[in-house]
């Protein structure tokens, strides 16, 4: 039954937020090339980004935020959710990851899982996440920390929205509706936000819409008319679709925060540096304006941009573009112009300070094609250990010749291994097919990367490279040199 428009207006006005919203950023570390955490914190401060969502909360990552004034959102990954069904385990996590650090840093939200009910980005649904969510908030209550809100990020595929759906017709997907109702009731009762992951480029491609509908300029020929509202872009359509689903669930006053939104620069139709710059160029001023959406006018929307830098170790079952969300390259250089304040200034953001590259050496194929099968096998082996997503159709290196594609794969492996070489072992040997060169083989849009010096590996549950024996490991031959160099750099930063 259609709701009278007067009721819709009243409902929308009730959503107005008087608090200042924030523009924050997601920072993941699933990469063979990771900046030292203190460098990243410095980069965030340079760009006046005061909110960050971190995905690997090892001690040295959290310690880097000491007295920075940056508010952190952290949480549990999908693959550990089942470990926290026991309240005592949750209590341990709160003590180790929150209480231990809160005297010198601020926490905003704790997220349970990452799109745990999403069939788009995972082959498994984590229904236990709601139980863990309740345990986490109860743990904050026990520890007298009710201001820290537990929540869950969900991708838009938890909604029944399609390319022809009117937002007022949208609801939660029927197979997870019971869990979603339980979840949103919890949010309503604990004044916590629904965190929504929105990827406009994926929505338009998945629904065979023209790319313009993913941008905020409202230039698309596609539009959706609803109750006294017209939708000309994917973001407002998806945001208000969630609003209607919440309203139908009796949780129409639950705040909506954006857990992730961004634009990939490679590995997907429409993914490019130019389009990413254009997307943020209109989206961020829209957010900063506080204009809200048709169903929630004048609502100030909290946003985490996705993401700080590329991550070449992320799993790519959903697409190779997953490794190319970064606003920055792995080395802390911005890919394009973006104004994080939303004022619309057409400038490049700050460059990370203190990043040092390894020597300008690349590994390339020596073009010995005597045994094509060996070449193919070595190329496949190299890609299994490094990131070859740019070679896929639509990628920035897709148009390379076969020989240059082999070179790209070889170089990826060589850099991932830290350009390792000694008297008995050469990572560029590739069964006699590789050779090290000092002339940059990059061409056109295809960049052959050089590894950065890093004092650590990012690993599950810990960083600074804890190996199987409990010791610390860093990139091969550069271990002592890297640590000393990094310390020297940090001591001398402005």
C-alpha positions in Angstrom: 0.0 0.0 0.0 1.4 3.4 -1.0 2.1 5.8 1.9 0.6 9.3 1.5 3.3 11.8 0.5 2.6 14.0 3.6 3.7 11.0 5.8 6.8 10.5 3.7 7.8 14.2 4.1 7.3 14.0 7.9 9.3 10.7 7.9 12.1 12.3 5.9 12.2 15.4 8.1 12.5 13.2 11.2 15.8 11.9 9.7 17.6 15.2 9.8 20.9 15.0 11.6 22.1 18.0 13.6 25.5 16.5 14.3 28.4 17.2 12.0 29.1 14.3 9.5 32.6 13.1 8.7 34.4 12.0 5.6 36.8 9.2 6.6 38.7 6.5 4.7 39.2 2.7 4.8 42.7 1.5 5.3 43.5 -2.1 4.4 46.9 -3.8 4.4 46.5 -6.9 2.2 49.5 -6.0 0.1 53.0 -7.2 -0.6 54.0 -3.6 -0.3 52.9 -1.9 2.9 53.7 1.5 4.3 54.8 1.7 7.9 51.7 2.5 10.0 53.2 5.8 11.4 53.7 7.0 7.8 50.0 6.2 7.1 48.9 8.1 10.2 51.0 11.1 9.1 49.5 10.9 5.6 46.0 11.0 7.1 46.8 14.0 9.2 48.4 15.8 6.2 45.0 15.4 4.4 43.0 16.3 7.5 41.3 12.9 7.5 40.2 12.5 11.1 38.2 9.2 10.7 39.7 5.9 9.6 38.4 2.3 9.4 41.2 -0.1 9.9 41.0 -3.8 9.0 44.2 -5.2 10.7 44.3 -4.0 14.3 47.6 -5.4 15.3 49.3 -3.7 18.2 51.8 -1.7 16.1 49.0 -0.4 13.9 46.9 0.8 16.9 50.0 2.2 18.6 50.6 4.4 15.5 47.5 6.4 16.3 48.7 7.5 19.8 47.5 11.0 20.4 46.9 11.6 16.7 43.3 12.9 17.2 42.1 10.4 14.5 39.0 8.4 15.4 39.3 4.7 14.6 36.7 2.2 13.5 37.9 -1.3 13.8 36.4 -4.8 14.1 36.4 -8.5 13.3 36.9 -10.1 9.9 34.4 -12.6 8.5 36.7 -15.6 9.0 37.0 -15.1 12.8 33.3 -14.4 13.6 32.6 -17.9 14.9 35.5 -17.6 17.3 33.6 -14.8 19.2 30.3 -16.5 20.0 31.7 -17.0 23.5 31.3 -13.9 25.7 34.6 -14.5 27.4 36.4 -14.3 24.0 34.6 -11.0 23.2 35.7 -9.7 26.6 39.3 -10.6 25.8 39.1 -8.8 22.5 37.7 -5.6 24.0 40.4 -5.6 26.7 43.2 -6.2 24.1 42.0 -4.0 21.2 40.0 -1.3 22.9 40.7 -0.8 26.6 44.4 -1.1 26.2 44.5 1.7 23.7 41.6 4.1 24.4 43.6 6.3 26.8 45.6 7.6 23.8 43.2 7.1 20.9 39.6 7.4 20.1 37.2 4.6 18.8 34.0 5.3 17.0 32.5 2.0 15.8 33.4 -1.7 16.1 32.2 -3.6 13.0 31.4 -7.3 13.0 32.4 -8.9 9.7 32.7 -7.2 6.4 29.5 -7.6 4.3 28.8 -10.9 6.2 25.5 -11.5 4.4 26.7 -10.7 0.9 26.6 -13.4 -1.8 28.4 -11.0 -4.2 31.8 -10.9 -2.5 31.8 -14.2 -0.6 30.7 -17.7 -1.1 29.7 -18.0 2.5 27.0 -16.2 4.6 27.9 -15.6 8.2 24.6 -15.6 10.0 26.3 -15.9 13.4 27.4 -12.3 13.0 24.3 -11.0 14.7 25.0 -13.0 17.8 28.5 -11.7 17.9 27.3 -8.2 17.4 25.1 -8.5 20.5 27.9 -10.0 22.5 30.2 -7.1 21.5 27.7 -4.4 22.6 27.1 -6.2 25.8 30.8 -6.3 26.4 30.9 -2.5 26.0 28.1 -2.2 28.4 29.9 -4.4 31.0 33.0 -2.3 30.6 31.0 1.0 30.8 31.8 2.0 27.2 28.3 2.3 25.7 29.4 5.2 23.5 31.3 2.7 21.3 28.7 1.3 19.0 28.9 -2.2 17.5 27.4 -2.5 14.0 27.8 -4.5 10.8 28.6 -3.3 7.2 26.4 -4.7 4.5 26.6 -4.5 0.7 23.6 -3.3 -1.2 22.8 -6.9 -2.3 21.0 -7.5 1.0 18.3 -5.4 -0.6 15.8 -6.4 -3.3 16.8 -3.4 -5.4 17.3 -3.8 -9.2 17.7 -1.5 -12.1 13.9 -0.9 -12.3 13.1 -0.9 -8.6 11.4 2.1 -7.0 13.0 2.7 -3.6 9.6 2.5 -1.9 9.2 -1.1 -3.3 12.5 -2.3 -1.9 12.8 -4.6 1.1 15.5 -6.9 2.6 16.2 -10.1 0.6 13.7 -12.8 1.7 16.4 -15.5 2.5 18.0 -13.3 5.1 15.1 -11.1 6.1 14.7 -12.6 9.6 18.3 -12.0 10.4 18.2 -8.4 9.0 15.1 -7.7 11.1 16.9 -8.9 14.2 19.9 -6.8 13.2 18.0 -3.5 12.5 16.0 -3.9 15.7 19.3 -4.1 17.6 20.5 -0.9 15.9 17.3 0.9 16.7 17.4 -0.1 20.4 21.1 0.8 20.8 21.2 4.0 18.7 23.8 2.4 16.3 24.1 3.1 12.6 23.3 0.8 9.7 26.6 0.7 7.7 26.0 0.4 4.0 28.7 -0.5 1.4 27.9 1.2 -1.9 29.8 0.7 -5.2 27.9 2.6 -7.9 30.2 1.3 -10.7 29.4 -2.3 -9.7 25.6 -1.6 -9.5 25.4 -0.1 -12.9 27.5 -2.8 -14.6 25.7 -5.6 -12.8 22.3 -4.2 -13.8 23.3 -3.3 -17.4 22.8 0.5 -16.9 24.7 3.2 -18.6 27.8 4.3 -16.7 26.5 7.8 -16.2 24.0 6.6 -13.6 27.0 5.8 -11.4 28.1 9.4 -11.3 26.4 12.2 -9.3 25.9 14.8 -12.1 22.5 13.3 -13.0 23.4 13.1 -16.7 22.1 9.5 -17.2 19.3 8.8 -19.6 18.1 6.2 -17.0 16.0 7.4 -14.1 13.5 6.0 -11.6 10.4 7.9 -10.6 9.0 7.2 -7.1 6.6 9.0 -4.7 7.2 12.6 -5.7 10.9 11.8 -6.2 13.1 11.1 -9.3 16.3 9.2 -9.0 19.0 10.0 -11.6 22.0 8.4 -9.8 22.8 5.1 -8.1 23.9 6.5 -4.8 20.6 8.2 -3.9 18.6 5.3 -5.3 20.4 2.8 -3.1 20.5 5.0 0.0 16.8 5.6 -0.1 16.1 2.0 -0.9 17.7 1.1 2.4 15.7 3.8 4.1 12.5 2.2 2.9 13.6 -1.3 4.0 14.4 0.1 7.4 11.1 1.9 7.6 9.2 -1.3 6.8 11.2 -3.1 9.5 10.0 -0.6 12.1 13.5 1.1 12.2 12.9 4.1 10.1 14.9 6.3 12.5 18.1 4.3 12.3 21.0 6.3 11.0 22.6 5.2 7.7 26.4 5.5 7.5 28.4 4.6 4.4 30.9 1.8 5.3 32.6 1.9 1.9 32.2 3.8 -1.3 34.7 4.3 -4.1 35.8 3.8 -7.7 38.4 1.3 -8.9 41.0 2.4 -11.3 41.7 -0.9 -13.1 40.3 -4.3 -13.9 36.7 -3.5 -14.6 34.5 -1.8 -17.3 34.6 1.9 -16.6 37.4 1.6 -14.0 40.1 4.2 -14.7 42.0 7.0 -13.0 39.9 9.6 -15.0 36.6 8.2 -13.9 37.6 7.8 -10.3 38.7 11.5 -10.2 35.4 12.5 -11.8 33.3 10.4 -9.4 34.9 11.9 -6.2 34.8 15.3 -7.8 31.0 15.4 -7.6 30.4 12.9 -4.8 32.4 14.6 -2.1 30.9 18.1 -2.6 27.5 16.4 -2.5 28.3 14.8 0.9 29.8 18.0 2.2 26.7 20.0 1.2 24.6 18.1 3.7 21.7 18.2 1.2 20.7 14.5 1.9 18.5 12.4 -0.3 14.9 12.7 -1.4 13.8 10.5 1.5 16.2 12.0 4.0 16.6 15.6 3.1 19.2 17.7 4.9 20.7 14.6 6.5 24.4 14.8 7.0 25.9 11.4 5.9 29.0 9.8 7.5 31.2 8.3 4.8 34.2 6.0 4.7 35.9 6.2 1.3 37.2 3.0 -0.2 40.1 3.0 0.0 43.4 4.6 1.0 45.7 2.5 -1.2 45.7 -0.5 -3.6 46.0 -4.0 -2.0 47.5 -6.6 -4.3 46.8 -9.6 -2.1 43.0 -9.2 -1.8 41.1 -12.2 -3.1 39.6 -11.5 -6.5 36.7 -14.0 -6.8 34.3 -11.0 -7.3 36.7 -9.4 -9.8 40.2 -8.2 -10.2 39.0 -4.6 -9.6 39.0 -5.5 -5.9 42.8 -4.9 -5.9 42.5 -1.4 -7.4 40.2 0.6 -5.1 43.1 2.8 -3.8 43.1 6.5 -4.0 46.8 6.1 -3.6 49.3 3.8 -5.1 51.0 1.3 -2.8 53.9 3.7 -2.4 51.8 6.6 -1.1 51.6 8.6 -4.3 48.1 9.8 -5.2 46.6 8.5 -8.4 44.5 11.5 -9.2 43.2 14.8 -7.9 40.7 14.6 -5.0 39.6 17.1 -2.3 38.8 15.2 0.8 37.1 18.2 2.4 34.4 18.2 -0.3 35.1 21.9 -1.2 35.6 20.8 -4.8 39.2 22.1 -5.2 40.9 20.4 -8.1 44.2 19.5 -6.5 46.3 16.4 -5.7 46.3 15.3 -2.1 49.4 15.1 0.0 52.1 12.5 -0.8 53.2 10.1 1.9 56.4 11.2 3.6 59.3 8.8 4.3 58.6 6.1 1.7 61.7 4.7 0.2 61.7 2.5 -2.9 64.0 -0.4 -3.5 66.6 0.0 -6.3 65.4 0.8 -9.8 65.6 -2.8 -11.0 63.0 -4.8 -12.9 62.8 -8.4 -13.9 61.8 -9.0 -17.5 61.4 -12.0 -19.9 64.5 -12.5 -22.0 62.1 -13.5 -24.9 63.5 -17.0 -25.2 60.5 -18.8 -26.7 62.2 -22.1 -27.4 59.9 -23.9 -24.9 56.5 -22.1 -24.9 55.1 -24.4 -22.3 57.8 -23.5 -19.9 57.2 -19.8 -20.5 53.4 -20.3 -19.8 54.1 -22.3 -16.7 56.5 -19.7 -15.3 54.1 -16.9 -16.1 51.4 -18.8 -14.3 53.6 -19.4 -11.3 54.6 -15.8 -11.1 51.0 -14.7 -11.2 50.1 -17.2 -8.5 52.5 -15.3 -6.1 51.9 -11.8 -7.3 49.2 -9.5 -8.7 48.6 -9.9 -12.4 45.1 -8.4 -12.4 46.2 -5.5 -14.6 46.7 -8.0 -17.4 43.0 -9.0 -17.4 40.7 -7.8 -20.1 39.9 -4.1 -19.5 43.1 -3.8 -17.3 45.7 -1.2 -17.8 48.2 -3.8 -19.1 45.8 -5.9 -21.2 47.1 -4.5 -24.5 50.7 -5.5 -24.0 52.3 -8.1 -26.3 52.5 -11.6 -25.1 56.2 -11.2 -24.3 55.6 -8.0 -22.3 52.8 -9.7 -20.4 55.3 -12.4 -19.4 57.7 -9.6 -18.3 54.9 -8.0 -16.2 54.3 -11.3 -14.5 58.0 -11.9 -13.9 58.5 -8.5 -12.5 55.5 -8.8 -10.1 57.0 -11.9 -8.7 60.5 -10.4 -8.4 59.2 -7.3 -6.6 56.9 -9.3 -4.3 59.9 -11.3 -3.3 61.7 -8.1 -2.4 64.1 -8.2 -5.4 65.8 -11.1 -3.5 69.1 -12.2 -4.8 72.3 -13.8 -3.4 75.1 -16.0 -4.6 72.9 -19.1 -4.6 69.4 -17.8 -5.4 67.9 -15.4 -7.9 64.2 -14.6 -7.8 64.4 -13.4 -11.4 65.9 -16.5 -12.8 62.6 -18.0 -13.8 64.2 -21.3 -15.0 66.6 -19.2 -17.2 63.8 -17.1 -18.7 64.2 -13.9 -16.7 66.8 -11.1 -16.5 67.2 -8.1 -14.3 67.3 -4.7 -16.1 67.8 -1.1 -14.9 65.7 0.5 -17.7 62.1 1.0 -16.7 59.9 -1.3 -19.0 56.7 0.5 -18.2 54.8 1.6 -21.3 51.6 3.6 -22.0 49.1 3.0 -19.2 50.9 0.0 -17.9 53.2 0.6 -15.0 55.8 -2.0 -13.9 56.1 -1.4 -10.2 59.1 -1.3 -8.0 58.8 -2.6 -4.4 59.0 -0.2 -1.5 61.3 -0.8 1.5 59.0 -1.9 4.3 59.9 -2.8 7.9 57.1 -5.3 8.2 54.7 -7.7 6.7 51.0 -7.5 7.3 49.7 -10.8 8.4 46.5 -12.2 10.0 46.4 -11.3 13.7 49.8 -9.7 13.9 52.2 -7.5 12.1 55.9 -6.9 12.0 56.1 -10.3 10.5 55.7 -13.0 13.1 56.7 -16.3 11.5 55.9 -19.8 12.6 58.6 -19.8 15.2 57.4 -16.5 16.8 60.4 -14.5 15.5 60.3 -11.4 13.4 61.0 -11.4 9.7 61.4 -8.7 7.2 62.3 -8.6 3.5 65.3 -10.9 3.1 68.6 -9.1 2.8 67.3 -5.7 3.7 66.1 -6.5 7.2 68.5 -4.5 9.4 68.9 -1.8 6.8 65.2 -1.3 6.5 64.6 -1.0 10.2 67.4 1.5 10.7 66.4 3.5 7.6 62.8 3.6 8.6 63.6 4.8 12.1 66.0 7.5 10.7 63.3 8.7 8.3 60.6 8.9 11.0 62.9 10.8 13.4 63.7 13.4 10.7 60.1 13.9 9.4 58.9 17.5 9.6 
